[in-house]
Amino acid sequence: MTVDLGAALGATPGEGGTTFRLWTEHGEAVELCLFDADGVERRVALARGFDAIWATHLPGVGEGQRYGYRVHGPFAPRLGHRFNSSKLLLDPYARLVEGPITLREEHFSHRDGEGELSRTADGRDSAPFTPKGIVAGSLAAIDEAERPRIEMTESVIYELHIKSFTRRHPDIPEALRGTYAGLAHPAAVAHLLGLGITAVELLPVQQQLTPRFVLERGQIDYWGYNTIAFLAPDPRLAATTDPRSELREAIRTLHKAGIEVLLDVVYNHTGEG
């Protein structure tokens, strides 16, 4: 089957299979890694096409498939290249990630003690310790008619952290505290309306990780500013196994109450390092 070069990046399921597309300008080879329920890995080579897009279409592969990438290329830190096929890479366009990531030595391209610009690649396989992307179809767009349209001059914006805001409210059920679903609870909505705000700005809800220096203090990243998958809601903030639908429903609930929703997204502060 011919791969559509104009399709979206990431994993796009469709009738009969899934198309996988990844951009890498300096990569010399790309392997799509598919994992079964037991963690057994199957690799499929991608073909390089137009504008450094590597792609393949796999018949029979659909939603729920766990996957990642191994990208081959130069390991030359002084030139900004850290290609290392021993490291399983998370698709930056993944819509769903199976769980949080805890950094380990196996995740890094070079071993400690060899310097930031070490020329020696670390050959340990990171796949057993790396959460995989999950093939997931796109959700239908929220109807534009549902969105409140409030002039900025009339806006009162309330910045909140989903976990903190919902964790301490006594009228939100315990099972929903700290979650997207908790934000959609009538008690949360009533509280926001009582404040007189017109919009909430949610601190990062995307998939993120905790930096190593924070882990070494025995802590975790709470605020979410070390994003690793900008299209995947963090499952730790979900009360269900479907964080995408849960966040979407929370947004629609706030819209129905006349409250706009803004997302804090910081593209220059990510967690790869």
C-alpha positions as CSV (number, residue, x, y, z in Angstrom):
1,M,0.0,0.0,0.0
2,T,1.2,3.5,-0.8
3,V,1.8,5.7,2.3
4,D,0.2,9.1,2.2
5,L,3.0,11.6,2.6
6,G,0.4,14.3,3.5
7,A,-0.9,12.4,6.4
8,A,-0.4,13.5,10.0
9,L,2.7,12.5,11.9
10,G,2.3,9.8,14.6
11,A,0.3,6.6,14.5
12,T,-2.9,7.0,12.5
13,P,-5.3,4.0,12.6
14,G,-7.7,3.5,9.8
15,E,-9.8,0.9,8.0
16,G,-7.6,-2.2,7.6
17,G,-4.5,-1.0,9.5
18,T,-2.4,1.8,10.9
19,T,0.0,4.3,9.3
20,F,3.1,5.3,11.3
21,R,5.0,8.4,10.4
22,L,8.1,9.9,12.1
23,W,10.3,12.9,11.2
24,T,14.1,12.7,11.5
25,E,16.4,14.6,9.3
26,H,19.7,13.0,10.3
27,G,18.5,9.5,11.1
28,E,20.0,6.8,8.9
29,A,17.4,4.1,9.6
30,V,14.2,3.9,11.6
31,E,12.7,0.8,13.2
32,L,9.1,0.8,14.4
33,C,9.0,-1.5,17.5
34,L,5.7,-3.3,18.2
35,F,5.1,-4.9,21.6
36,D,2.7,-7.6,22.5
37,A,1.1,-8.1,25.9
38,D,4.1,-10.0,27.1
39,G,6.5,-7.3,26.1
40,V,7.9,-9.3,23.1
41,E,9.2,-6.8,20.5
42,R,8.8,-7.0,16.8
43,R,10.7,-4.5,14.6
44,V,9.6,-3.1,11.2
45,A,11.8,-0.9,9.1
46,L,10.3,2.4,7.9
47,A,11.1,3.9,4.5
48,R,12.3,7.5,4.2
49,G,10.2,9.7,2.0
50,F,9.6,13.3,1.2
51,D,11.0,16.0,3.6
52,A,12.7,13.5,6.0
53,I,9.4,11.7,6.9
54,W,9.9,8.0,7.6
55,A,6.7,5.9,7.2
56,T,5.0,2.6,6.9
57,H,1.5,1.2,6.8
58,L,0.8,-2.0,8.6
59,P,-2.4,-3.9,7.7
60,G,-4.1,-5.5,10.7
61,V,-2.5,-3.2,13.3
62,G,-5.2,-1.1,15.1
63,E,-6.0,0.8,18.2
64,G,-4.5,-0.5,21.4
65,Q,-1.2,-1.5,19.8
66,R,1.8,-0.6,22.0
67,Y,4.8,0.8,20.1
68,G,8.0,2.9,20.1
69,Y,10.9,3.7,17.8
70,R,14.6,2.9,17.5
71,V,16.4,5.4,15.3
72,H,19.9,4.7,13.9
73,G,22.3,7.4,13.1
74,P,25.5,9.2,14.2
75,F,26.4,9.4,17.9
76,A,28.3,12.7,18.0
77,P,27.2,14.8,21.0
78,R,29.5,17.7,20.0
79,L,27.5,18.0,16.8
80,G,24.2,17.6,18.6
81,H,23.6,14.1,17.5
82,R,22.7,11.4,20.1
83,F,21.3,8.6,17.9
84,N,21.4,5.3,19.9
85,S,19.3,2.4,18.7
86,S,19.6,0.8,22.1
87,K,17.2,3.3,23.4
88,L,13.5,2.9,22.7
89,L,12.0,6.3,21.8
90,L,8.5,7.5,22.6
91,D,6.6,8.9,19.6
92,P,6.4,12.6,20.1
93,Y,3.0,12.6,18.4
94,A,1.6,9.7,20.5
95,R,-2.0,10.5,21.5
96,L,-1.9,8.0,24.4
97,V,1.0,6.7,26.6
98,E,0.6,3.6,28.7
99,G,1.9,5.1,31.9
100,P,4.3,7.4,33.7
101,I,8.1,7.1,33.0
102,T,10.6,6.8,35.8
103,L,14.1,7.7,34.6
104,R,16.8,5.1,34.9
105,E,20.4,4.9,33.9
106,E,19.4,2.8,30.9
107,H,17.5,5.7,29.4
108,F,20.6,7.9,28.9
109,S,22.7,7.9,25.7
110,H,25.9,7.7,27.6
111,R,27.0,6.5,31.0
112,D,27.5,8.7,34.0
113,G,31.1,9.9,34.6
114,E,32.0,10.2,31.0
115,G,30.9,13.8,30.6
116,E,27.9,15.5,29.0
117,L,29.7,15.4,25.6
118,S,30.9,11.8,25.9
119,R,31.6,10.1,22.6
120,T,30.8,6.7,24.0
121,A,27.3,5.5,23.5
122,D,25.6,3.4,26.2
123,G,24.5,0.1,24.8
124,R,22.0,-0.9,27.5
125,D,18.5,-1.5,26.1
126,S,15.9,0.9,27.6
127,A,12.8,-0.8,26.2
128,P,11.9,-2.8,29.4
129,F,11.8,0.4,31.4
130,T,10.2,2.8,28.9
131,P,6.4,3.2,28.6
132,K,5.1,2.7,25.1
133,G,2.9,4.8,23.0
134,I,-0.5,3.3,22.3
135,V,-2.2,3.5,18.9
136,A,-5.3,5.6,19.4
137,G,-7.6,7.3,16.9
138,S,-8.3,11.0,16.9
139,L,-11.4,12.1,18.8
140,A,-14.0,14.1,17.0
141,A,-13.5,17.8,17.3
142,I,-15.5,19.7,19.9
143,D,-18.3,21.6,18.1
144,E,-17.3,25.2,17.9
145,A,-20.8,26.2,18.9
146,E,-20.1,24.7,22.3
147,R,-17.2,27.0,23.1
148,P,-17.9,30.1,25.1
149,R,-16.7,33.2,23.3
150,I,-15.7,35.8,25.8
151,E,-13.9,39.0,24.9
152,M,-10.4,39.2,26.5
153,T,-11.4,42.6,27.9
154,E,-14.2,40.8,29.8
155,S,-12.2,37.7,30.8
156,V,-11.3,36.7,34.4
157,I,-8.8,33.9,34.1
158,Y,-8.2,31.4,37.0
159,E,-5.1,29.4,36.8
160,L,-5.3,26.0,38.5
161,H,-3.6,22.7,38.9
162,I,-6.1,19.9,38.4
163,K,-4.8,17.7,41.2
164,S,-4.4,20.5,43.8
165,F,-7.8,22.1,43.0
166,T,-9.8,18.9,43.1
167,R,-7.9,17.2,45.9
168,R,-9.0,19.5,48.7
169,H,-12.6,20.2,47.8
170,P,-14.8,18.4,50.5
171,D,-17.8,18.0,48.2
172,I,-15.9,16.2,45.4
173,P,-16.1,12.4,45.9
174,E,-12.8,10.9,47.1
175,A,-12.5,8.7,44.1
176,L,-12.5,11.7,41.8
177,R,-10.2,14.0,43.7
178,G,-7.0,14.8,41.8
179,T,-8.5,14.0,38.4
180,Y,-10.0,15.4,35.2
181,A,-13.3,13.9,36.3
182,G,-13.0,15.8,39.6
183,L,-12.8,19.0,37.6
184,A,-16.1,18.2,35.9
185,H,-17.9,17.4,39.1
186,P,-20.8,19.8,39.9
187,A,-19.2,20.9,43.1
188,A,-16.0,22.0,41.3
189,V,-18.1,23.8,38.6
190,A,-20.2,25.5,41.2
191,H,-17.1,26.7,43.1
192,L,-15.6,28.2,39.9
193,L,-18.9,29.9,39.0
194,G,-19.1,31.3,42.5
195,L,-15.7,33.0,42.1
196,G,-17.0,34.9,39.1
197,I,-14.3,33.7,36.7
198,T,-14.9,33.3,33.0
199,A,-12.0,30.9,32.1
200,V,-9.7,28.4,33.8
201,E,-6.1,28.0,32.7
202,L,-4.9,24.4,33.4
203,L,-1.3,23.9,34.4
204,P,0.2,21.3,32.1
205,V,-1.9,18.2,31.7
206,Q,0.3,16.6,29.1
207,Q,2.4,13.4,29.6
208,Q,5.5,14.4,31.6
209,L,8.4,12.9,33.6
210,T,10.3,13.8,36.8
211,P,13.9,15.0,36.2
212,R,16.6,13.0,37.7
213,F,17.8,15.6,40.2
214,V,14.2,15.7,41.6
215,L,14.1,11.9,41.8
216,E,17.4,11.9,43.7
217,R,15.7,14.0,46.4
218,G,13.0,11.4,46.8
219,Q,10.4,13.6,45.2
220,I,8.4,13.7,41.9
221,D,7.6,16.5,39.5
222,Y,4.3,17.9,40.6
223,W,3.7,20.9,38.2
224,G,4.1,19.1,34.9
225,Y,6.6,21.3,33.1
226,N,8.8,18.5,31.8
227,T,6.6,17.4,29.0
228,I,7.5,14.3,26.8
229,A,4.3,13.9,24.8
230,F,2.4,17.0,24.1
231,L,-0.7,15.2,22.6
232,A,-1.2,12.7,25.4
233,P,-3.0,13.6,28.6
234,D,-1.1,12.5,31.7
235,P,-2.8,9.2,32.9
236,R,-1.9,10.0,36.5
237,L,-4.6,12.7,36.5
238,A,-7.3,10.3,35.3
239,A,-9.8,8.5,37.4
240,T,-10.4,6.0,34.5
241,T,-8.3,4.2,32.0
242,D,-9.3,6.7,29.3
243,P,-7.6,10.0,30.1
244,R,-8.3,11.5,26.7
245,S,-12.1,11.1,27.0
246,E,-12.1,12.1,30.6
247,L,-10.3,15.3,30.0
248,R,-12.4,16.0,27.0
249,E,-15.6,15.5,29.0
250,A,-14.3,17.9,31.7
251,I,-13.6,20.6,29.1
252,R,-17.1,20.1,27.6
253,T,-18.7,20.3,31.1
254,L,-16.9,23.6,31.8
255,H,-18.0,24.9,28.3
256,K,-21.6,24.1,29.1
257,A,-21.3,26.2,32.3
258,G,-20.0,29.1,30.3
259,I,-16.3,28.7,31.3
260,E,-13.5,28.8,28.8
261,V,-10.6,26.4,29.1
262,L,-7.0,27.4,28.4
263,L,-4.1,24.9,28.4
264,D,-0.7,25.8,29.6
265,V,1.7,24.4,27.0
266,V,5.4,25.1,27.2
267,Y,7.2,23.9,24.1
268,N,10.7,25.0,25.1
269,H,10.7,23.2,28.5
270,T,10.6,19.5,27.8
271,G,11.9,16.4,29.7
272,E,14.3,14.7,27.3
273,G,17.4,15.9,29.1
